[in-house]
Structure formats: C-alpha cells, structure tokens
Amino acid sequence: PKMKEDNCLHAALICLGMLYYSHAITTEKLNHARPSLHGHHEKGKEGQVLHRSKRGWVWNQFFVIEEYTGPDPVLVGRLHSDIDSGDGNIKYILSGEGAGIIFVIDDKSGNIHATKTLDREERAQYTLTAQAVDRNTNRPLEPPSEFIVKVQDINDNPPEFLHENYHANVPERSNVGTSVIQVTASDADDPTYGNSAKLVYSILEGQPYFSVEAQTGIIRTALPNMDREAKEEYHVVIQAKDMGGHMGGLSGTTKVTITLTDVNDNPPKFPQSVYQMSVSEAAVPGEEVGRVKAKDPDIGENGLVAYSIIDGDGVDMFEITTDYETQEGVVKLKKLLDFETKKSYSLKVEAANVHIDPKFISNGPFKDTVTVKISVEDADEPPVFLKPSYIFEVQENAASGTVVGKVHAKDPDAANSAIRYSIDRHTDLERYFIINAEDGNIKTIKALDREEIAWHNISVFAVEVHKQHQEAKVPVAIKVVDVNDNAPKFAAAYEAFVCENARSNQQFTTISADDKDDSANGPRFIFSLPPEIIHNPNFTLRDNRDNTASVLVRREGFSRQKQDLYLLPIVISDGGLPPMSSTNTLTIRVCGCDSNGSLLSCNAEAYILNAGLSTGALIAILACIVILLVIVVLFVTLKRQKKEPLIVFEEEDVRENIITYDDEGGGEEDTEAFDIATLQNPDGINGFIPRKDIKPEYQYMPRPGLRPAPNSVDVDDFINTRIQEADNDPTAPPYDSIQIYGYEGRGSVAGSLSSLESATTDSDLDYDYLQNWGPRFKKLADLYGSKDTFDDDS
C-alpha cells in the first residue's frame, strides 16, 4: 500500500509539472500573439519616481487558411498595446496590402478579421502596418509597425503536365529499360508545406510495353524485341498524383504517343522462286524485258534493295538495274538476240539490302535469290548485210558501166526470202552509180573525176521481195583512184621585176608549181626552158630540186627605153606515169633601182616626164584649176540669190499695202488718173483671194464669169465682183468682216455716213429707210429703227 501511495504521489507530481509547463508555453504563445507595452518604474535621485515608456510590440507572423468558406469572417489575430487601459481612448489603425478590403480591424479591441476568401496560389502573404493613436486627437501613441499575414496552403490544386500530348520515338527491338521520354508535371500548391505538391508518377495505359519512374517521370521500355512490323504505334497514359500518391491526393494525366522507328532487322524476300519472261528477237539493246521484286518489310534506307545477276547462261545477253522508286529489279536486253541461234536463257538474280545493321547480322544473310527464265520470240526480221559497211575503189575517168563492187544481204528468217537492192538517190544526186537489183553489183554510169570528188558516200537498201516493209540499209564508200591527167601549173600568176643595173647570174625571182593530181602523180616537179630558147641571151632558169626554180639574169645592162617587158616561157613537168607537162609564161618587167637594188620606178615614161614638167608643177596647175572652179561656183550662187524677189506675193495682202502717188486727180469721175488694177490683189488675178481671218479647210474656186478683166477700170464692176465673191465664199467666217472700199457708188440714197458732215443730232435722223435695204441690213435697221418703238413704249 505504501508503494502504491508513492506511485500515486509521483504521478500527481508529474501531472502538476506537465500542467505548469503547459501553462508556461501558453503564456509565452499569448505574449507572442498579443503585443503589449510594459511600463517600468525607476527611482530617480531625490526619491522622484521616473516613468519610461518602453515599446511593448512583440511580432510574429499571423496565419490564415486559404479557401475558407465559413459564414463568418476568419479571425486572423489581435493587436493590443500595453498602454491600452481598456477605457476606449486608444484607436487601432490598420494599413497596407489589402487593408480595409480583405483585412479589417476592430479599432477598439484590435481584432483583425479576413472578410474574403484567400488563395495562396494568387498571393502567398500580405504586409500590413499597425498603429495605436489617441481616439480624440488622432495623435500617434506608438510608432507604426509592420507585420506579415501568411496564407496557409491547403491541397486545392491538382498536378498539371506541361503538355497535354507528348510524342516520342524509340527504335524497335530496343533493350528493356531504354529511355523513351521524360514527362513533367507541376503542382501550384506550396511545396514547403506538407505533401500537397509532392508528386508521384504512374502508368495507367501502355502496360506491359512501357513503364514510368515514379519520381522522375521517365518512360522506359518494359518488353524486349518489340517489332515495328508487328505494331508501330503505342498510346500510353501517365498519371501524376500529389500527396505522395496517397489516398486523397489530386491527380492529372497526359497522353504519350510512342512510335517505334525502323531498323534493318528483316532481309529481302522474293515472293516466288521462278519468274517467266519473254522478249522478241527484234528488241534493241536497252529495251526492258521484265521486272522482279523482293519484298522487304523495313522502310526507308533499311528497305533499299539492290539487284544483280550472279549466274546463268544469259549473263552476257542481259543486265539488271534497280528502280529505287518502286524497289524493283529491271531486266534489260544487253545485246541483240537471234531466235534462230538460241531460243531461251536462264538468269540467277540476287536481291540484297544496301544498308546492313551490324547489330542484327546474326539474323542471317540479308539477301535472297530467284531464277529468271527468258524465252526468245521469233520476229520477222529485215535483211541483214554481211558487212556493216563497204569500201570500194574505182579509177577516175573509168568508162561507163565499170563494176565498182558488190554488196550482199540475206534474210535471217527461216523463210530466207529473196532480196532486192537499190541505191538511196538522196546520197547519189548526180547519179554516178547504178546497182543490179538482183545480185547487188554496183557500176558507174558516167566518168568520175577525182579532182572534183575524191570520195562518193552512198547508201544501199536491201528489201525482201514479198515484204517491202522489211528493209535494211548499209553505207558504201567509193574511193576514186587518181590518174595522172592534170599537168602542173604556176602556183600563182607570177610577175617578176629585174633592175636595169642587175649583174650577170643575179637571181631576181623564185617560182613554184601546183598539180591537181594526187601526190603520186604530182611532185616532184621539173622546171626547164623550151628547147628553142634554151640559149636565151637575157635570162636563164635553175631547178632547185625542191619543187621550186630560180630565174637568173644572164647578161648585164637592161634599158627600159629600149625594152621594159620580157615574156619568159617555162616548161613544168610532173613525176607521174605517164608524165604531164605544161608551158607557163613568166612576165618580167625592167625597173629602175638604186645602188642597193631597191626598186624606184618601173615605168618607161619616167624619162619623158623629166624632159617636160616636174611632178610639183603639175600639182600646182591642178590646184589653180580647182580654185578657179570654186570661185566660179560661188559667183553663180551669189548672183542667183540677188535675183530672188524681195516681195513674196503669197504672204502679202492688198489691204496692207500703202500706195503713194502725187497725182491729185479729177475726183471720183476721173478714172484716167491712175490704173484701178493696182487695187487688185495679185492673187486675185488667178481667181483665188486668200482669207486672212480664218484658215479655210479647202480651196474655194470661184465660178467662171464673175472675175473682172485684169485691166478693168470700172470701179463699180470691181466692187460688185468682190461682193459676189464674198457672198458665195463657203470659207467665210461666221463673224462680221470689215470690208473697206474707196468708192461708195452712184446715187446713194443713204448719202454720206460721216458724222462730220451731219449738222443734226442723232435724234433728228430718220433711219426707216434701212428697212428697205434688204436682209443684209436687217440688223442695222433693228438697231436704229427701234428708237421710235422705245419712245412709244415709254
């Protein structure tokens, strides 16, 4: 019992100790949560009690939980000052971020409440300032102090991946654990508080082919030897869950499309063991015979296949190439076939991968073989000449009908049809040759000249008698053999010059020759003088034995006055069989030379000119004649210019001419004092008077009979003629034209129109007579005759 009591006592002491410790902790927390201002009392000298205010704020951070949805505002904390005695004289003021909107304070108690729901992901903390002032005077009792309200996080945000869909590639047949791609998710919750942002990755779809690392999100292959040819694309769903993956955590997913890339893990394979083909014997080299194809399930460069012929009796006759677009082997003809010689061929064709992956070399040889059998089909072939071309020779000047040569062709078919021959006349336009249609003998029709045409190139056709469409063509070259039928001649038209002072045996020119014949019948040339002038006293000839000859002077002292021209015949012979020769004439002129042998003059008239006028005198005479001709030409030109008329009648008008004369005359009745014809426009004599006020569109030709005589002296007739011309002129302008005449006419009713002779005023004049003057004065009558009308109206 005593031991039990001791134990109970010990337990009671322990409980009391725990309660005391808990009370101490609570007190400390309250002090932190509620700032206070302590007053300290000290005794001064002479027993006076001094009061010293001490700052009593002790700040810690306030916390408020986010996403609070309760009906009442959340109490964030309480502010209290030590100088607050509770009588309500202290007023608490809150300012800073969110003050008055999100956070409100009771100015009496200092309680702070949050009036709105907070979201830590939008704002994690707020900085506020608190101050205690006197309620009555608003005097600050404490300096302002800052504190922080932190929003406490809750798990309200699920993880989110950076991309909604991912695409990745991995080679087929990769080892287990090969990294494919890494996916990453993020959580907006606070990673420093709890497990709200602690993510764990897992795979929801895509097993058992792939796996994912829980902490890193790296996706790896989970099965070996995945074959692209079996399945190329996989769809994997990855989940990221917070709260460390525990129950209650939020999650997000993403889709990953994984494609297996190709590797060369499959050899090519022919779908059949034998290919049958056929080709006509008429096929030409390079023509396609057939195609083979080995299938390779790989793609890209891994599926490239190259074909080759490795064996068979047709290796020399056929070849195979690769069509890389269709991956087929194209069998082509390499040489011409002959059905009558061989009717079938066999080939062994191999198909092999171009690019081989060493990793899979153990899978076996990446190639396959197949047998190709080719049968040759008979074709109706054209005739075939025994030679691909023929070359014949015939001598020039041969008689017509001379045989040149013979061509021969045969029908390669089993029927062995008869052949007929002909010459392509496009190659023998001059018809030098003819061919026997039965046996192919070629003969000449006319004589041939080698110097004109040395070679004749013709074509000969061979056709089957019963099948005209089957023909063959062969080139035939015919060489014309040279015959010595042309004598040599001077290579040029030689003209030699010899000096008067030439010395004996002096060489003064060299000559050469040409021969149209072939070299066998041409050089070497032999030069000589004719026998009749072999002892020519003036010149001699020396054969240089190099197809040239030198001409030398035999004597000295030539004179142009005696003889200035010599003609020297020269005989030239060739070396042909039989030899041909010709006589050519060399022209030799005698010239004057200086002491060095340089030519000065070759004219015989030079001596005669020295006895007469010199060259300078002749030039002076010619110059004087030219000067005289120039002076005469200038004189004639100036005189012609002076004779040109000073007045151009086409540009003048009679009305612009002022005629001045001294004869006073005897009045209007005197018509003998001057000639009235001077008033006429010179142009009017020809029947046309140009108008100066307009430019007429066409010439008006006055009617015959209206023109006065050129020398008429009747002024009345002259004026009437002018009036009629003006009335009948279609080029007259639409406006008035003033006509001035010097004669008013006889017995005019109007009298003088001059205002100088009028003794009355305008009001005394009567213009009614203007109404009787006709339509030409109607306008004037209306202007002057309307006065009375106006007076009556007024």
Secondary structure, DSSP 4 states (H G I P E B T S, - for coil): -HHHHHHHHHHHHHHHHHHHHHHHHHHHHHHHHS----EEEEE-GGGPEEEEE--------EEEETT---SSPEEEEE---TT--SSS-EEEEEEETTBTTTEEE-TTT-EEEE-S---TTT-SEEEEEEEEEETTT--BSS--EEEEEEEEP-S----EES-SEEEEEEETTPPTT-EEEE--EE--S-TTSTTTT--EEEEEESTTTEEE-TTT-EEEE-SS---TTT--EEEEEEEEESGGG-TT--EEEEEEEEEEEP-S----B-S-SEEEEEEETTPPTT-EEEEE--B----GGGG-EEEEEEEETTTTTEEEEEETTTTEEEEEE-S---TTT--EEEEEEEEEESS--GGGGGG--SEEEEEEEEEEEP--PPPEESSS-EEEEEETTPPTT-EEEE--EE--STT---EEEEE-GGG-TT--EEE-TTT-EEEESS---TTT-SEEEEEEEEEESS-TT-EEEEEEEEEEE--S----EESS--EEEEETTPPTT-EEEEEEEE-SS-GGGSPSPEEE--GGGTT-SSEEEEE-SSSEEEEEE-SS---TTT--EEEEEEEEE-SSSS--EEEEEEEEEEEEE-TTS-EEE--TTHHHHHHS--HHHHHHHHHHHHHHHHHHHHHHHHHHHHTS-SS-GGG--GGGPPP------S-TT--SSS-GGGGS-GGGGGT----SSS--SS---PPTT-SPPTT---HHHHHHHHHHHHHT-TT--SS------S---SS-TT----TTS--S-GGG---GGGGGG-GGGHHHHHHHHTHHHHHHH-
